[in-house]
């Protein structure tokens, strides 16, 4: 999947120098300091958090809990790898890639910091296997979203990731078929084209008309362009997050 929605594919080291009276800082071999115990507790708590799944409609890719964990781990590890200047090819060897994760699926990866968009890129067509699509779009959202500068290592701990898995796209004959919150929508008019994921209108608290007006402007047209000579397609999504 910088922040997105348009096309395809560490940290701080604190050194404490204690001079003079350092007796209280020493521990017996094998014993943890309070700080180490706190860090371990935080790590275990983070590991215990399961991947949340939010469906916009009835469609679902039918992933198991382990498959969702694997997909999210690939995305999070990819983010750190590419932002820290990963070289060569990303290795998938340590992940359990099941047949479902190998199914071609359209995906988007959205990055946010403090609720604000920091990068979002994906594809509407199922151009790659699900796990590879998530990997590619994570790299693109972090480094190649033209609306933002590339994500920096200092931002990694602040970033919230969202993986959107998209259903097959269907044409609609009337905008009456477009349901806010349930459907993502694609607008097409001549050479103009724009898309919103299902969650966008809900997050912005838009009405259907406000969504279509904004979509028209996103496509590069005036806000009323959607009213005539425009075709629409819709899709559902499943969003994974932690």
VOBA-1610 file (N, C-alpha, C; in pm, whole numbers, padded with zeros to 5 digits, always signed):
BEGIN
Unk+00082-00071+00000Unk+00000+00000+00000Unk+00070+00061+00000Unk+00441+00826+00434Unk+00338+00833+00334Unk+00201+00788+00377Unk+00070+00821+00329Unk-00064+00764+00345Unk-00121+00735+00205Unk-00326+00727+00113Unk-00340+00649-00010Unk-00470+00631-00080Unk-00491+00606-00172Unk-00577+00506-00230Unk-00564+00517-00382Unk-00455+00477-00428Unk-00452+00501-00567Unk-00392+00389-00649Unk-00282+00351-00649Unk-00235+00241-00728Unk-00149+00144-00652Unk-00093+00048-00739Unk-00010-00058-00684Unk+00121-00010-00618Unk+00214-00183-00623Unk+00352-00214-00589Unk+00473-00170-00637Unk+01553+00168+01303Unk+01458+00120+01406Unk+01483+00212+01503Unk+01450+00300+01590Unk+01416+00303+01722Unk+01518+00385+01794Unk+01511+00396+01913Unk+01592+00484+01996Unk+01665+00400+02100Unk+01798+00418+02103Unk+01881+00347+02200Unk+01918+00443+02310Unk+01877+00411+02432Unk+01907+00498+02546Unk+02017+00433+02628Unk+02129+00502+02646Unk+02240+00451+02723Unk+02253+00532+02851Unk+02237+00464+02965Unk+02247+00533+03093Unk+02385+00509+03151Unk+02459+00614+03176Unk+02590+00605+03237Unk+02577+00646+03382Unk+02594+00550+03472Unk+02579+00577+03615Unk+02716+00594+03678Unk+02741+00711+03733Unk+02870+00740+03794Unk+02860+00732+03946Unk+02964+00682+04009Unk+02967+00682+04155Unk+02883+00572+04213Unk+02774+00612+04282Unk+02692+00517+04358Unk+02602+00438+04265Unk+02650+00322+04216Unk+02572+00240+04124Unk+02534+00107+04185Unk+02548+00093+04319Unk+02519-00034+04382Unk+02374-00077+04361Unk+02282+00019+04364Unk+02140-00015+04351Unk+02103-00063+04214Unk+02189-00038+04113Unk+02157-00077+03976Unk+02199-00218+03945Unk+02273-00284+04038Unk+02322-00418+04012Unk+02219-00523+04052Unk+02214-00628+03975Unk+02123-00737+04009Unk+02201-00867+04008Unk+02148-00963+04077Unk+02212-01094+04079Unk+02192-01161+03945Unk+02286-01247+03903Unk+02274-01317+03776Unk+02139-01389+03767Unk+02075-01377+03654Unk+01948-01446+03631Unk+01826-01370+03677Unk+01845-01257+03750Unk+01731-01178+03795Unk+01706-01062+03700Unk+01579-01027+03678Unk+01543-00918+03589Unk+01530-00787+03666Unk+01564-00677+03600Unk+01538-00546+03658Unk+01391-00516+03639Unk+01343-00418+03711Unk+01202-00377+03699Unk+01173-00336+03555Unk+01267-00263+03495Unk+01245-00216+03358Unk+01236-00334+03261Unk+01320-00434+03281Unk+01316-00551+03194Unk+01184-00626+03209Unk+01134-00634+03333Unk+01007-00702+03355Unk+00891-00626+03290Unk+00899-00492+03298Unk+00795-00411+03234Unk+00796-00432+03084Unk+00916-00432+03024Unk+00927-00450+02879Unk+00877-00588+02838Unk+00907-00688+02919Unk+00861-00822+02888Unk+00709-00831+02895Unk+00652-00765+02996Unk+00506-00766+03012Unk+00440-00699+02893Unk+00499-00587+02848Unk+00444-00516+02733Unk+00450-00603+02609Unk+00562-00670+02592Unk+00579-00757+02476Unk+00478-00871+02476Unk+00459-00933+02594Unk+00363-01042+02604Unk+00221-00995+02581Unk+00191-00874+02630Unk+00058-00818+02611Unk+00030-00792+02464Unk+00134-00741+02394Unk+00120-00713+02252Unk+00097-00841+02173Unk+00172-00947+02212Unk+00158-01074+02143Unk+00019-01134+02164Unk-00041-01106+02282Unk-00171-01166+02315Unk-00286-01101+02240Unk-00266-00982+02184Unk-00372-00912+02112Unk-00401-00982+01981Unk-00521-01027+01966Unk-00558-01096+01843Unk-00595-00996+01735Unk-00585-01042+01613Unk-00621-00958+01499Unk-00773-00940+01496Unk-00816-00815+01487Unk-00959-00786+01479Unk-01004-00788+01334Unk-01123-00838+01311Unk-01180-00842+01177Unk-01311-00765+01173Unk-01320-00670+01084Unk-01443-00592+01066Unk-01493-00608+00923Unk-01613-00660+00909Unk-01672-00680+00776Unk-01764-00563+00742Unk-01755-00515+00620Unk-01846-00408+00579Unk-01981-00466+00537Unk-01978-00589+00491Unk-02101-00656+00448Unk-02099-00801+00490Unk-02161-00887+00410Unk-02168-01029+00442Unk-02047-01106+00391Unk-01977-01049+00292Unk-01864-01120+00231Unk-01748-01136+00327Unk-01681-01250+00319Unk-01560-01274+00397Unk-01470-01371+00323Unk-01338-01354+00331Unk-01246-01450+00269Unk-01236-01580+00348Unk-01296-01582+00468Unk-01300-01703+00548Unk-01167-01746+00607Unk-01089-01649+00652Unk-00959-01681+00710Unk-00972-01728+00854Unk-00887-01821+00892Unk-00882-01866+01030Unk-00806-01763+01114Unk-00812-01779+01247Unk-00738-01686+01333Unk-00589-01692+01304Unk-00536-01811+01284Unk-00393-01824+01254Unk-00358-01759+01121Unk-00445-01772+01022Unk-00419-01711+00891Unk-00421-01558+00900Unk-00512-01505+00980Unk-00516-01360+01000Unk-00390-01312+01071Unk-00345-01389+01170Unk-00221-01355+01242Unk-00102-01356+01146Unk-00097-01456+01058Unk+00013-01466+00962Unk+00013-01348+00867Unk-00104-01313+00816Unk-00115-01202+00722Unk-00072-01070+00786Unk-00114-01051+00912Unk-00079-00927+00982Unk+00069-00924+01015Unk+00126-01040+01049Unk+00269-01048+01078Unk+00351-01015+00954Unk+00308-01063+00839Unk+00376-01030+00714Unk+00374-00880+00690Unk+00257-00818+00711Unk+00245-00674+00690Unk+00333-00596+00786Unk+00329-00629+00914Unk+00406-00555+01014Unk+00556-00575+00993Unk+00599-00697+00964Unk+00741-00723+00940Unk+00789-00659+00811Unk+00702-00657+00710Unk+00736-00591+00584Unk+00755-00442+00606Unk+00667-00382+00686Unk+00678-00239+00713Unk+00813-00206+00775Unk+00851-00280+00878Unk+00980-00254+00944Unk+01096-00280+00849Unk+01086-00386+00772Unk+01192-00424+00677Unk+01216-00315+00573Unk+01110-00268+00512Unk+01128-00170+00403Unk+01166-00032+00455Unk+01109+00009+00568Unk+01140+00141+00624Unk+01284+00148+00672Unk+01337+00035+00719Unk+01475+00031+00765Unk+01574+00000+00653Unk+01525+00011+00529Unk+01614-00005+00415Unk+01644-00147+00375Unk+01545-00235+00384Unk+01564-00375+00349Unk+01623-00394+00211Unk+01718-00483+00199Unk+01783-00511+00072Unk+01745-00650+00022Unk+01754-00669-00108Unk+01721-00798-00164Unk+01572-00827-00156Unk+01539-00955-00154Unk+01399-00996-00148Unk+01357-01026-00005Unk+01235-00986+00027Unk+01177-01018+00158Unk+01152-01168+00164Unk+01191-01233+00272Unk+01174-01378+00284Unk+01043-01414+00353Unk+00970-01505+00291Unk+00845-01555+00348Unk+00865-01692+00414Unk+00989-01738+00425Unk+01018-01874+00470Unk+00965-01906+00609Unk+00962-01806+00700Unk+00921-01834+00838Unk+00770-01832+00859Unk+00695-01803+00754Unk+00550-01794+00767Unk+00483-01920+00713Unk+00370-01954+00774Unk+00291-02067+00725Unk+00192-02015+00621Unk+00226-02033+00495Unk+00142-01982+00385Unk+00044-02091+00343Unk-00079-02077+00385Unk-00182-02176+00355Unk-00242-02154+00217Unk-00317-02251+00166Unk-00382-02234+00036Unk-00470-02108+00028Unk-00540-02074+00136Unk-00626-01954+00133Unk-00543-01828+00117Unk-00426-01822+00181Unk-00340-01704+00170Unk-00276-01695+00032Unk-00285-01805-00045Unk-00231-01805-00181Unk-00337-01769-00285Unk-00460-01749-00241Unk-00565-01711-00336Unk-00545-01567-00382Unk-00564-01544-00511Unk-00551-01408-00563Unk-00662-01321-00505Unk-00622-01212-00441Unk-00717-01126-00372Unk-00675-00980-00386Unk-00771-00893-00410Unk-00743-00750-00413Unk-00730-00700-00270Unk-00626-00624-00242Unk-00602-00576-00107Unk-00562-00429-00106Unk-00583-00366+00008Unk-00531-00232+00036Unk-00461-00239+00171Unk-00355-00161+00187Unk-00290-00145+00317Unk-00295+00002+00354Unk-00349+00030+00471Unk-00363+00168+00520Unk-00278+00187+00644Unk-00201+00295+00645Unk-00118+00330+00760Unk-00171+00458+00821Unk-00182+00459+00955Unk-00230+00579+01025Unk-00142+00607+01146Unk-00132+00735+01180Unk-00065+00777+01302Unk-00161+00871+01376Unk-00198+00833+01497Unk-00291+00915+01572Unk-00423+00935+01502Unk-00466+00836+01426Unk-00593+00846+01354Unk-00584+00918+01221Unk-00469+00975+01190Unk-00451+01048+01064Unk-00383+00959+00960Unk-00430+00970+00838Unk-00375+00890+00729Unk-00226+00918+00709Unk-00149+00812+00695Unk-00004+00825+00672Unk+00040+00752+00546Unk-00051+00682+00482Unk-00022+00611+00359Unk-00129+00508+00332Unk-00168+00496+00206Unk-00272+00398+00170Unk-00261+00366+00023Unk-00231+00243-00007Unk-00222+00201-00147Unk-00272+00057-00159Unk-00333+00029-00272Unk-00381-00106-00295Unk-00423-00125-00438Unk-00490-00235-00464Unk-00538-00265-00598Unk-00682-00313-00591Unk-00759-00278-00691Unk-00898-00321-00696Unk-00911-00458-00761Unk-00813-00494-00842Unk-00815-00624-00908Unk-00726-00722-00832Unk-00762-00848-00831Unk-00681-00949-00762Unk-00558-00987-00845Unk-00458-00901-00843Unk-00341-00918-00929Unk-00235-01011-00871Unk-00245-01043-00743Unk-00143-01128-00680Unk-00205-01212-00570Unk-00132-01312-00525Unk-00177-01393-00412Unk-00193-01303-00290Unk-00287-01335-00204Unk-00322-01248-00092Unk-00200-01205-00011Unk-00116-01300+00028Unk-00003-01266+00115Unk+00099-01179+00043Unk+00118-01202-00088Unk+00212-01120-00165Unk+00153-00981-00192Unk+00024-00976-00214Unk-00043-00848-00236Unk-00031-00759-00113Unk-00050-00818+00006Unk-00036-00743+00131Unk+00108-00694+00148Unk+00203-00780+00117Unk+00345-00740+00125Unk+00374-00623+00032Unk+00333-00636-00095Unk+00360-00532-00194Unk+00295-00400-00156Unk+00170-00406-00112Unk+00098-00283-00080Unk+00148-00218+00049Unk+00205-00298+00139Unk+00267-00240+00258Unk+00388-00156+00218Unk+00471-00210+00129Unk+00587-00135+00080Unk+00542-00008+00009Unk+00441-00021-00075Unk+00393+00095-00150Unk+00331+00201-00061Unk+00254+00160+00038Unk+00191+00256+00129Unk+00295+00328+00213Unk+00400+00259+00251Unk+00504+00317+00336Unk+00599+00408+00260Unk+00629+00372+00136Unk+00734+00443+00063Unk+00690+00514-00065Unk+00576+00477-00122Unk+00544+00524-00257Unk+00409+00591-00271Unk+00345+00625-00162Unk+00221+00702-00172Unk+00263+00846-00203Unk+00230+00894-00322Unk+00280+01024-00368Unk+00231+01140-00281Unk+00132+01118-00200Unk+00078+01226-00116Unk+00160+01251+00009Unk+00249+01159+00042Unk+00324+01170+00166Unk+00473+01141+00143Unk+00555+01191+00235Unk+00696+01153+00234Unk+00705+01011+00287Unk+00812+00938+00253Unk+00827+00801+00301Unk+00825+00792+00454Unk+00770+00686+00505Unk+00767+00662+00649Unk+00911+00647+00699Unk+00940+00703+00816Unk+01074+00698+00874Unk+01080+00595+00987Unk+01200+00546+01020Unk+01214+00450+01130Unk+01157+00502+01261Unk+01170+00633+01288Unk+01120+00690+01412Unk+00968+00683+01423Unk+00899+00663+01312Unk+00752+00659+01312Unk+00696+00518+01331Unk+00780+00418+01321Unk+00732+00280+01320Unk+00646+00244+01440Unk+00689+00284+01562Unk+00614+00248+01681Unk+00480+00320+01691Unk+00462+00426+01612Unk+00338+00504+01620Unk+00234+00458+01518Unk+00274+00378+01423Unk+00186+00346+01310Unk+00087+00236+01342Unk-00039+00261+01309Unk-00144+00161+01314Unk-00166+00112+01172Unk-00173-00019+01156Unk-00191-00078+01023Unk-00331-00136+01008Unk-00383-00123+00889Unk-00513-00179+00855Unk-00499-00248+00720Unk-00539-00374+00715Unk-00535-00450+00590Unk-00677-00470+00541Unk-00706-00422+00422Unk-00839-00439+00363Unk-00834-00548+00257Unk-00918-00649+00272Unk-00932-00756+00174Unk-01063-00733+00100Unk-01057-00726-00032Unk-01174-00685-00109Unk-01246-00802-00176Unk-01377-00792-00178Unk-01460-00890-00247Unk-01453-00866-00397Unk-01506-00957-00477Unk-01518-00930-00621Unk-01603-00805-00644Unk-01572-00732-00749Unk-01642-00607-00782Unk-01763-00636-00870Unk-01875-00568-00843Unk-01996-00587-00924Unk-02050-00453-00973Unk-02106-00453-01092Unk-02171-00333-01146Unk-02305-00314-01078Unk-02346-00188-01066Unk-02481-00160-01014Unk-02555-00075-01117Unk-02682-00103-01130Unk-02764-00030-01227Unk-02815+00101-01171Unk-02826+00109-01040Unk-02879+00229-00975Unk-02803+00256-00847Unk-02789+00384-00813Unk-02723+00421-00688Unk-02804+00379-00566Unk-02928+00338-00587Unk-03008+00285-00477Unk-02945+00157-00421Unk-02864+00091-00505Unk-02798-00032-00463Unk-02673-00007-00380Unk-02625+00116-00380Unk-02505+00153-00305Unk-02541+00182-00160Unk-02489+00102-00069Unk-02519+00117+00073Unk-02398+00172+00148Unk-02414+00290+00207Unk-02306+00352+00286Unk-02264+00258+00399Unk-02134+00239+00413Unk-02080+00154+00519Unk-02066+00009+00478Unk-02155-00038+00390Unk-02148-00177+00343Unk-02061-00190+00220Unk-02069-00089+00132Unk-01999-00098+00004Unk-01887+00005-00010Unk-01781-00040-00075Unk-01686+00053-00133Unk-01741+00087-00269Unk-01702+00200-00327Unk-01761+00240-00453Unk-01656+00291-00551Unk-01674+00254-00677Unk-01586+00298-00785Unk-01668+00384-00881Unk-01620+00503-00908Unk-01685+00594-01003Unk-01605+00594-01132Unk-01675+00585-01245Unk-01610+00592-01375Unk-01690+00682-01469Unk-01620+00775-01531Unk-01685+00865-01626Unk-01581+00905-01730Unk-01591+00847-01849Unk-01489+00871-01951Unk-01354+00822-01901Unk-01258+00912-01901Unk-01124+00876-01853Unk-01107+00900-01703Unk-01211+00950-01638Unk-01205+00980-01494Unk-01244+00856-01413Unk-01171+00838-01302Unk-01198+00720-01219Unk-01150+00747-01077Unk-01228+00703-00979Unk-01189+00719-00839Unk-01260+00612-00757Unk-01203+00585-00639Unk-01259+00481-00553Unk-01247+00520-00407Unk-01345+00477-00329Unk-01340+00487-00184Unk-01366+00350-00126Unk-01289+00312-00023Unk-01315+00189+00049Unk-01442+00206+00134Unk-01507+00097+00175Unk-01633+00107+00249Unk-01626+00192+00375Unk-01512+00189+00444Unk-01502+00260+00572Unk-01487+00411+00559Unk-01452+00460+00440Unk-01424+00604+00425Unk-01545+00690+00458Unk-01658+00662+00397Unk-01778+00743+00420Unk-01821+00739+00566Unk-01805+00623+00630Unk-01842+00610+00771Unk-01750+00693+00858Unk-01618+00685+00832Unk-01521+00761+00909Unk-01544+00912+00897Unk-01584+00955+00777Unk-01607+01098+00752Unk-01749+01142+00786Unk-01835+01045+00823Unk-01975+01074+00855Unk-02047+01141+00737Unk-02019+01091+00615Unk-02080+01146+00495Unk-02213+01080+00463Unk-02301+01155+00400Unk-02422+01099+00341Unk-02383+01039+00206Unk-02477+00972+00142Unk-02449+00916+00011Unk-02412+01026-00089Unk-02487+01136-00088Unk-02459+01246-00180Unk-02323+01309-00153Unk-02288+01325-00026Unk-02157+01382+00009Unk-02044+01289-00034Unk-02068+01159-00023Unk-01968+01062-00066Unk-01944+01072-00216Unk-02052+01078-00292Unk-02041+01084-00438Unk-01981+01217-00484Unk-02012+01325-00416Unk-01954+01455-00451Unk-01804+01455-00425Unk-01765+01400-00312Unk-01623+01393-00280Unk-01550+01300-00377Unk-01616+01191-00414Unk-01557+01096-00508Unk-01536+01161-00644Unk-01632+01243-00687Unk-01618+01315-00813Unk-01497+01408-00809Unk-01481+01479-00700Unk-01367+01569-00686Unk-01237+01493-00680Unk-01238+01378-00616Unk-01117+01296-00610Unk-01077+01250-00750Unk-01175+01228-00835Unk-01148+01186-00973Unk-01098+01301-01060Unk-01107+01423-01009Unk-01061+01539-01085Unk-01173+01615-01155Unk-01298+01588-01115Unk-01412+01656-01176Unk-01477+01749-01074Unk-01582+01820-01118Unk-01654+01903-01022Unk-01744+01816-00937Unk-01791+01869-00827Unk-01863+01789-00728Unk-01996+01732-00775Unk-02054+01788-00881Unk-02182+01737-00931Unk-02168+01645-01051Unk-02046+01614-01090Unk-02022+01535-01212Unk-02081+01395-01205Unk-02101+01344-01085Unk-02154+01208-01070Unk-02298+01194-01111Unk-02368+01305-01127Unk-02511+01300-01153Unk-02549+01254-01293Unk-02459+01270-01390Unk-02492+01234-01528Unk-02376+01161-01595Unk-02410+01063-01678Unk-02311+00994-01760Unk-02205+00918-01683Unk-02236+00876-01564Unk-02138+00809-01479Unk-02182+00667-01446Unk-02088+00575-01448Unk-02118+00437-01408Unk-02053+00408-01274Unk-02111+00314-01203Unk-02062+00282-01068Unk-02050+00132-01048Unk-01952+00095-00967Unk-01932-00043-00926Unk-01914-00044-00774Unk-01951-00154-00711Unk-01937-00163-00565Unk-01868-00293-00525Unk-01820-00295-00402Unk-01757-00412-00347Unk-01764-00404-00195Unk-01744-00515-00129Unk-01738-00520+00017Unk-01594-00542+00060Unk-01568-00528+00188Unk-01431-00551+00237Unk-01432-00611+00375Unk-01320-00670+00410Unk-01292-00715+00545Unk-01163-00645+00588Unk-01168-00572+00699Unk-01051-00498+00746Unk-00992-00567+00867Unk-00863-00595+00857Unk-00790-00656+00969Unk-00704-00551+01037Unk-00706-00551+01169Unk-00626-00453+01245Unk-00593-00509+01382Unk-00500-00443+01453Unk-00466-00481+01590Unk-00475-00357+01677
//
